[in-house]
Protein backbone atom coordinates (compact mmCIF):
# COMPACT_ATOMS: atom_id res chain seq x y z
CA UNK A 1 0.00 0.00 0.00
CA UNK A 2 2.90 2.34 0.74
CA UNK A 3 4.31 1.86 -2.74
CA UNK A 4 0.93 2.51 -4.35
CA UNK A 5 0.53 5.72 -2.34
CA UNK A 6 4.03 6.84 -3.32
CA UNK A 7 3.38 6.31 -7.04
CA UNK A 8 -0.10 7.83 -6.85
CA UNK A 9 1.21 10.99 -5.17
CA UNK A 10 3.99 11.17 -7.77
CA UNK A 11 1.37 10.79 -10.53
CA UNK A 12 -0.67 13.64 -9.05
CA UNK A 13 2.43 15.86 -8.84
CA UNK A 14 3.35 15.18 -12.47
CA UNK A 15 -0.26 15.79 -13.52
CA UNK A 16 -0.28 19.12 -11.67
CA UNK A 17 3.03 20.12 -13.27
CA UNK A 18 1.60 19.21 -16.70
CA UNK A 19 -1.46 21.34 -15.98
CA UNK A 20 0.66 24.32 -14.94
CA UNK A 21 2.92 23.79 -17.94
CA UNK A 22 -0.06 23.77 -20.29
CA UNK A 23 -1.36 27.01 -18.79
CA UNK A 24 2.07 28.59 -19.18
CA UNK A 25 2.26 27.33 -22.78
CA UNK A 26 -1.06 28.99 -23.60
CA UNK A 27 0.16 32.25 -22.04
CA UNK A 28 3.39 32.07 -24.06
CA UNK A 29 1.40 31.36 -27.21
CA UNK A 30 -0.76 34.43 -26.57
CA UNK A 31 2.32 36.59 -25.93
CA UNK A 32 3.99 35.23 -29.09
CA UNK A 33 0.93 36.16 -31.15
CA UNK A 34 0.86 39.67 -29.71
CA UNK A 35 4.57 40.39 -30.10
CA UNK A 36 5.25 38.33 -33.25
CA UNK A 37 8.16 36.60 -31.49
CA UNK A 38 8.13 32.80 -31.25
CA UNK A 39 11.59 32.28 -29.73
CA UNK A 40 10.46 31.76 -26.15
CA UNK A 41 7.61 29.54 -27.30
CA UNK A 42 10.05 27.35 -29.27
CA UNK A 43 12.39 27.03 -26.30
CA UNK A 44 9.55 26.16 -23.94
CA UNK A 45 7.90 23.68 -26.30
CA UNK A 46 11.27 21.95 -26.63
CA UNK A 47 12.32 21.95 -22.97
CA UNK A 48 9.04 21.15 -21.21
CA UNK A 49 8.54 17.62 -22.65
CA UNK A 50 12.15 16.78 -21.78
CA UNK A 51 11.54 17.85 -18.18
CA UNK A 52 8.36 15.75 -18.04
CA UNK A 53 10.29 12.72 -19.31
CA UNK A 54 12.91 13.24 -16.63
CA UNK A 55 10.19 13.52 -13.97
CA UNK A 56 8.73 10.20 -15.14
CA UNK A 57 12.08 8.46 -14.58
CA UNK A 58 12.93 10.24 -11.32
CA UNK A 59 11.26 7.78 -8.85
CA UNK A 60 13.20 4.85 -10.29
CA UNK A 61 16.40 6.89 -10.34
CA UNK A 62 15.99 7.66 -6.64
CA UNK A 63 15.54 3.94 -6.02
CA UNK A 64 18.75 3.24 -8.01
CA UNK A 65 20.66 5.91 -6.09
CA UNK A 66 19.93 4.12 -2.82
CA UNK A 67 21.72 0.99 -4.08
CA UNK A 68 25.44 0.76 -3.39
CA UNK A 69 26.70 -0.21 -6.85
CA UNK A 70 29.04 1.27 -9.42
CA UNK A 71 27.55 3.90 -11.77
CA UNK A 72 27.67 3.07 -15.48
CA UNK A 73 26.50 4.78 -18.64
CA UNK A 74 24.52 2.72 -21.16
CA UNK A 75 26.10 3.90 -24.41
CA UNK A 76 24.16 1.60 -26.79
CA UNK A 77 20.83 2.83 -25.40
CA UNK A 78 21.98 6.45 -25.57
CA UNK A 79 23.14 6.06 -29.18
CA UNK A 80 20.10 4.04 -30.30
CA UNK A 81 17.40 6.05 -28.50
CA UNK A 82 18.89 9.26 -27.11
CA UNK A 83 20.59 10.69 -30.18
CA UNK A 84 17.68 10.11 -32.63
CA UNK A 85 15.13 11.56 -30.22
CA UNK A 86 17.41 14.51 -29.50
CA UNK A 87 17.68 15.18 -33.23
CA UNK A 88 13.89 15.17 -33.49
CA UNK A 89 13.50 17.39 -30.43
CA UNK A 90 16.14 19.88 -31.55
CA UNK A 91 15.04 19.98 -35.20
CA UNK A 92 12.61 22.89 -34.67
CA UNK A 93 15.46 24.98 -33.30
CA UNK A 94 17.72 24.13 -36.23
CA UNK A 95 15.00 24.78 -38.79
CA UNK A 96 14.10 28.06 -37.08
CA UNK A 97 17.75 29.16 -37.12
CA UNK A 98 18.15 28.20 -40.77
CA UNK A 99 14.85 29.85 -41.70
CA UNK A 100 15.61 33.06 -39.82
CA UNK A 101 19.30 33.67 -40.44
CA UNK A 102 20.03 32.26 -43.89
CA UNK A 103 18.76 32.69 -47.41
CA UNK A 104 17.24 29.20 -47.23
CA UNK A 105 14.42 30.76 -45.24
CA UNK A 106 12.89 31.97 -48.47
CA UNK A 107 11.71 28.43 -49.23
CA UNK A 108 8.36 27.70 -47.66
CA UNK A 109 9.05 23.96 -47.36
CA UNK A 110 11.19 24.66 -44.28
CA UNK A 111 8.31 26.48 -42.64
CA UNK A 112 5.99 23.56 -43.41
CA UNK A 113 8.46 21.12 -41.85
CA UNK A 114 8.82 23.43 -38.85
CA UNK A 115 5.06 23.48 -38.32
CA UNK A 116 4.79 19.69 -38.60
CA UNK A 117 7.67 19.00 -36.24
CA UNK A 118 6.88 21.69 -33.68
CA UNK A 119 3.11 21.79 -33.42
CA UNK A 120 2.31 18.08 -33.48
CA UNK A 121 2.57 15.40 -30.80
CA UNK A 122 5.59 14.03 -32.68
CA UNK A 123 8.03 16.47 -31.06
CA UNK A 124 6.31 16.23 -27.69
CA UNK A 125 6.57 12.45 -27.55
CA UNK A 126 10.17 12.62 -28.72
CA UNK A 127 10.93 15.11 -25.95
CA UNK A 128 9.40 12.90 -23.28
CA UNK A 129 11.31 9.86 -24.57
CA UNK A 130 14.56 11.84 -24.67
CA UNK A 131 14.08 13.15 -21.13
CA UNK A 132 13.35 9.66 -19.86
CA UNK A 133 16.33 8.27 -21.77
CA UNK A 134 18.66 10.89 -20.29
CA UNK A 135 18.11 9.50 -16.82
CA UNK A 136 17.63 5.89 -17.91
CA UNK A 137 21.10 5.55 -19.42
CA UNK A 138 22.57 6.17 -15.97
CA UNK A 139 22.75 2.70 -14.45
CA UNK A 140 23.77 1.43 -11.11
N, C-alpha and C positions, 0 to 999 in steps of 0.2 A: 504494500500500500504506500510505503514511503517513496518508493521509486516512481510509482504512478503519479503521486502528488508532485514530485520534483519535475517530472516531464510535463505535466499539465500546467504547472506554474510557468515553466519555461516557454511552453506553447503560447500561453496568454501574453507573456512579455513580448515575444516575437510578433504576435498578432497586433499588439498595441503599437509597437515600433513601426510595423508596416502601415497601420492606420495613420500614424503621425507623419510618416514618410510620404504617404499618398496625399495628405493635406498639403504638405510642404511642396510637393511636386506641382499640385494644382496652382498654388500661389506663385511658384516660379514660372509656370507656363503663362499665367496672367501677366506677370511682370515682363516676361519676354515678348509678349504680344504688344504691350504698351510701349516698350522701349526699343523694339526691333533688334534685340540683342539676345541670341540664343546660347551664348557661351556658358553661362552658369547652368542653364538647363541641360546642356550636353554633359557637363561635368557631373552634375547630380544624377542624371539618368544612367551614367556609366558607373558611378561609385556606389550608389545605393544598393543595387542588386548584389554587388560583391560583398558589401557589409552584411546583407541578409544571409548570404551563403556562409559567411564566416560565423555568424550567430547560430546557424543551424548545426555547425560542427562543434561549436564551443563546449557543450556538455560532455561530449566524448573526449575532447581534448583535455578537459579538466580531469577526467577519469584516468587518462593516459599519463598525465603529469604526476599523479599520485603514485604511480608504479615506479620502482627503483631500477630502471633498465637504461641501457645506452640509447641516446637519441640517434636516429638515422633519417636520411632523406631519401624518399622513394623516387629516384630519377626516372625510371620508366613510366610511372604514373604521371609525373609532372610533364614529361615530354609528350606522352600520348594524349593526355586530357588537358593539362594546364596550358600548354602553349597554343593549341588550336582554339580553346575557348578564350584565351587572352586576345588572340588575333581577331576573333569575332567581336569581343567586347570593345577593343580599342579601335576597330575599323571606323566607327563614326567620327572619332577624333581625327584620324588620318584623312578621311574623306573631307571633313570640314576644313582642315588645314590646306589640303590641296585645292579645294574649291575656292577658298578665300584668298590665298596668297600666291596662286600661280595662274598662268593663262589657261590651264586645263579647266578652270572653273566656268569657262564659257560654255562647256558642253553640259547639256541638261541631264545626260545619263548619270553623271555623278550625283546630282541632286536626287534623282529617282532612287539610286542605290542607297543614299544617305537616309531617305525617308523610310525605305523598306527595313534597313538594318536598325535604325534608331527607334522608330515608332511602332514596332511590332514586338510581340512576346519573344521573338527570336533572340534579340540582344539581352532581354531581361533574364531569360532562362540561361543563356550563356554566362551572364554575370553571376548568377546564383551558383552555377556549377563551378565556375572559376574560383569564387570565394570559398566554397566548400573544399575544393581541391587544394587551395593554398594551405589550409590547415590539415588536410588529410594526408598530404605527402610527408608531414612530420610524423615519424613513427618512433615509438618507444618499445 
